[in-house]
Amino acid sequence: MKQLLWLLRWILKAAIFFTLFAFALNNQHDASVHFFFGTQWRAPLVLVVLAAFALGLIVGVLGMVPRWWRERSLARRVLAQQSAEPAPAEQPSLAVPPHGI
């Protein structure tokens, strides 16, 4: 079973690679990207698409960094608080459901 899964993963990775490789071969003609003040960048279309994808990925990750830091610091505070407090005795939960739901 493990060998079958390994083989299927390898076939999927190979299919993705060859699809992207064929895309790159079919898009080798030059494209120009016009920036401000008359500047431009001329490169093969596949590089322009790859650069746009990478830039979008970087912007998305940078947009998530503040939230990741907040969540990480909150998790550290909760872990520090749990390790500092003695474990409470088992008591039934009397949680109040939120209103309006």
Backbone bond lengths (Angstrom), bond angles and torsions (degrees), N, CA, C in turn:
res aa  C-N    CA-C-N  psi(-1)  N-CA   C-N-CA  omega(-1)  CA-C   N-CA-C  phi
1 M - - - 1.451 - - 1.528 110.75 -
2 K 1.354 115.91 -40.64 1.462 119.49 179.89 1.521 111.15 -64.28
3 Q 1.332 115.79 -39.39 1.465 119.63 -179.20 1.520 111.33 -66.97
4 L 1.327 116.37 -35.41 1.462 120.07 178.27 1.523 110.34 -65.74
5 L 1.336 116.98 -44.46 1.459 120.47 177.92 1.524 110.76 -62.93
6 W 1.334 116.67 -41.49 1.461 120.40 178.54 1.524 110.14 -61.32
7 L 1.333 116.28 -43.38 1.461 120.86 -179.94 1.528 111.06 -64.94
8 L 1.324 117.72 -42.97 1.463 120.69 179.10 1.524 111.25 -63.83
9 R 1.327 117.49 -41.29 1.466 120.53 176.99 1.515 110.82 -62.76
10 W 1.335 116.83 -42.35 1.456 120.46 -179.85 1.520 110.90 -63.87
11 I 1.323 116.95 -42.03 1.468 121.15 178.45 1.529 110.32 -64.23
12 L 1.331 117.92 -41.40 1.466 121.10 178.34 1.527 110.76 -63.43
13 K 1.331 117.06 -44.80 1.469 120.34 178.63 1.520 111.04 -63.01
14 A 1.326 117.68 -41.17 1.462 121.54 178.96 1.528 110.32 -64.61
15 A 1.323 117.83 -41.40 1.466 121.19 179.35 1.528 110.70 -63.48
16 I 1.328 117.02 -42.87 1.467 120.34 177.96 1.524 110.31 -63.49
17 F 1.329 117.10 -44.33 1.455 120.70 179.84 1.524 111.27 -60.24
18 F 1.331 117.51 -49.61 1.460 120.17 -177.70 1.527 112.25 -67.08
19 T 1.327 117.73 -31.51 1.462 120.28 175.49 1.521 110.46 -65.85
20 L 1.337 116.82 -45.94 1.465 119.97 178.45 1.526 111.51 -66.86
21 F 1.319 116.99 -35.97 1.459 120.92 178.36 1.531 110.37 -65.10
22 A 1.327 117.46 -43.13 1.462 121.25 177.41 1.529 110.53 -64.52
23 F 1.319 117.88 -38.53 1.468 122.02 176.12 1.520 110.43 -60.10
24 A 1.338 116.40 -44.71 1.462 120.66 179.97 1.527 111.22 -64.93
25 L 1.318 117.39 -40.23 1.463 120.10 179.49 1.523 112.21 -67.45
26 N 1.316 117.38 -33.68 1.464 120.88 -178.39 1.527 113.14 -80.83
27 N 1.326 118.34 -10.40 1.464 121.50 -176.53 1.523 111.06 -124.71
28 Q 1.308 116.93 53.32 1.453 120.80 -179.11 1.523 113.19 -94.00
29 H 1.310 119.44 -9.27 1.456 119.80 -178.50 1.530 110.03 -69.79
30 D 1.320 114.78 154.08 1.463 119.97 -175.52 1.520 112.10 -70.65
31 A 1.325 113.80 144.88 1.456 121.76 173.16 1.518 106.72 -130.33
32 S 1.303 116.62 150.37 1.466 119.15 178.53 1.516 108.76 -120.43
33 V 1.315 114.26 135.31 1.465 122.18 177.44 1.524 106.10 -108.82
34 H 1.318 116.64 121.54 1.466 121.81 -177.63 1.524 109.37 -95.08
35 F 1.320 115.32 123.29 1.459 122.35 177.65 1.524 108.76 -100.06
36 F 1.316 116.73 -168.60 1.457 121.50 179.33 1.522 110.81 -75.64
37 F 1.314 115.89 159.47 1.466 125.15 175.04 1.521 112.35 59.71
38 G 1.309 117.94 32.73 1.451 122.16 174.00 1.517 116.04 77.45
39 T 1.321 118.35 7.16 1.461 119.52 178.26 1.528 109.21 -84.24
40 Q 1.299 115.08 151.08 1.453 119.43 179.00 1.524 110.02 -146.50
41 W 1.325 114.51 159.90 1.455 121.36 177.95 1.519 107.12 -124.55
42 R 1.327 116.40 122.97 1.467 121.49 178.47 1.525 107.80 -108.94
43 A 1.332 115.85 125.27 1.467 121.75 -179.32 1.525 108.07 -157.17
44 P 1.323 117.17 164.64 1.475 118.97 174.13 1.531 110.81 -58.85
45 L 1.306 115.58 145.73 1.469 120.95 -175.78 1.524 112.03 -56.33
46 V 1.321 117.26 -37.60 1.457 119.66 -177.98 1.535 110.26 -64.28
47 L 1.340 117.93 -34.66 1.469 119.74 176.99 1.521 111.91 -70.72
48 V 1.326 116.59 -35.55 1.466 120.17 177.29 1.526 109.87 -64.15
49 V 1.330 116.85 -44.12 1.472 120.72 178.97 1.530 110.39 -64.80
50 L 1.329 116.83 -43.59 1.463 120.75 178.77 1.521 111.59 -63.02
51 A 1.329 117.28 -41.16 1.467 120.86 178.59 1.529 110.95 -64.82
52 A 1.335 117.26 -40.75 1.469 120.17 178.47 1.528 110.46 -64.76
53 F 1.327 117.19 -40.61 1.468 120.92 177.76 1.525 110.81 -63.33
54 A 1.343 116.60 -45.93 1.466 120.58 -179.10 1.525 110.69 -64.49
55 L 1.329 117.61 -41.10 1.464 120.75 178.95 1.531 110.63 -63.87
56 G 1.317 117.04 -41.60 1.465 120.20 177.02 1.514 112.30 -63.71
57 L 1.327 116.29 -38.48 1.461 121.00 177.49 1.523 110.95 -64.03
58 I 1.325 116.60 -44.03 1.463 121.20 179.98 1.522 110.83 -64.27
59 V 1.319 117.54 -44.77 1.470 120.71 179.11 1.533 110.29 -62.52
60 G 1.322 117.87 -40.83 1.465 120.71 178.80 1.519 112.49 -64.23
61 V 1.327 116.79 -42.99 1.469 120.21 179.33 1.526 110.44 -66.20
62 L 1.336 116.66 -43.82 1.464 119.31 179.44 1.527 111.64 -64.51
63 G 1.316 117.03 -30.33 1.459 120.03 176.50 1.521 112.70 -70.32
64 M 1.324 117.31 -25.43 1.461 121.07 -179.58 1.531 113.68 -90.30
65 V 1.331 118.34 -16.22 1.467 121.45 -174.82 1.531 112.68 -56.97
66 P 1.341 120.61 -47.09 1.477 118.35 -179.88 1.531 113.07 -58.38
67 R 1.318 117.22 -39.81 1.467 119.66 179.30 1.523 110.82 -67.28
68 W 1.348 116.38 -41.27 1.462 119.24 177.66 1.520 110.28 -59.85
69 W 1.333 118.09 -43.72 1.465 120.93 179.25 1.529 111.34 -62.50
70 R 1.346 115.89 -42.76 1.469 119.12 178.35 1.526 111.65 -61.40
71 E 1.309 116.76 -47.57 1.467 121.20 -179.71 1.521 111.06 -63.11
72 R 1.320 117.05 -39.40 1.459 120.71 -179.90 1.524 111.19 -66.79
73 S 1.336 116.91 -42.98 1.468 118.73 178.92 1.524 111.05 -67.68
74 L 1.323 117.92 -36.00 1.462 121.05 176.42 1.524 110.45 -63.87
75 A 1.323 117.22 -42.93 1.465 120.52 178.97 1.523 110.75 -63.87
76 R 1.328 117.40 -39.59 1.472 120.20 177.19 1.527 111.25 -62.92
77 R 1.348 116.05 -43.57 1.472 118.92 179.12 1.524 111.44 -62.92
78 V 1.329 117.05 -41.93 1.466 120.48 -179.93 1.521 110.44 -64.85
79 L 1.332 117.90 -43.25 1.465 120.76 178.46 1.524 111.26 -64.21
80 A 1.329 117.05 -40.59 1.465 120.05 178.68 1.527 110.63 -65.70
81 Q 1.318 116.54 -38.92 1.464 120.71 179.67 1.530 110.45 -68.22
82 Q 1.324 117.48 -39.71 1.460 120.49 -179.65 1.521 111.43 -68.50
83 S 1.312 117.30 -35.48 1.464 119.20 -179.78 1.521 111.29 -76.41
84 A 1.331 117.90 -23.56 1.464 120.98 -179.95 1.528 111.75 -82.40
85 E 1.321 117.86 -30.41 1.461 121.63 -177.87 1.523 110.63 -88.89
86 P 1.339 117.19 144.00 1.464 118.79 172.47 1.531 109.68 -71.28
87 A 1.306 116.15 151.88 1.460 120.68 -178.83 1.525 109.97 -67.10
88 P 1.338 118.25 126.22 1.469 120.32 179.66 1.527 110.74 -72.86
89 A 1.331 114.26 156.72 1.464 119.66 176.53 1.520 108.50 -69.13
90 E 1.318 116.83 153.87 1.452 121.26 179.92 1.516 110.18 -64.26
91 Q 1.326 116.30 119.26 1.447 121.93 177.85 1.517 108.03 -129.71
92 P 1.328 117.62 147.76 1.461 118.63 177.90 1.524 110.45 -66.39
93 S 1.305 115.71 144.50 1.453 121.53 -178.70 1.521 109.35 -79.45
94 L 1.315 116.07 130.44 1.465 122.14 177.75 1.516 109.11 -113.69
95 A 1.312 116.60 45.40 1.455 120.51 -178.27 1.515 110.66 -68.99
96 V 1.336 115.58 136.44 1.462 121.57 179.53 1.517 107.21 -92.16
97 P 1.334 118.06 127.89 1.460 119.01 178.95 1.526 110.71 -66.96
98 P 1.340 117.87 148.28 1.454 119.58 179.33 1.524 110.93 -66.82
99 H 1.327 114.95 148.59 1.467 119.88 -178.19 1.508 110.15 -80.94
100 G 1.305 117.44 152.82 1.448 123.47 173.85 1.513 114.20 84.78
101 I 1.300 117.78 9.04 1.465 119.13 179.34 1.508 109.24 -106.50
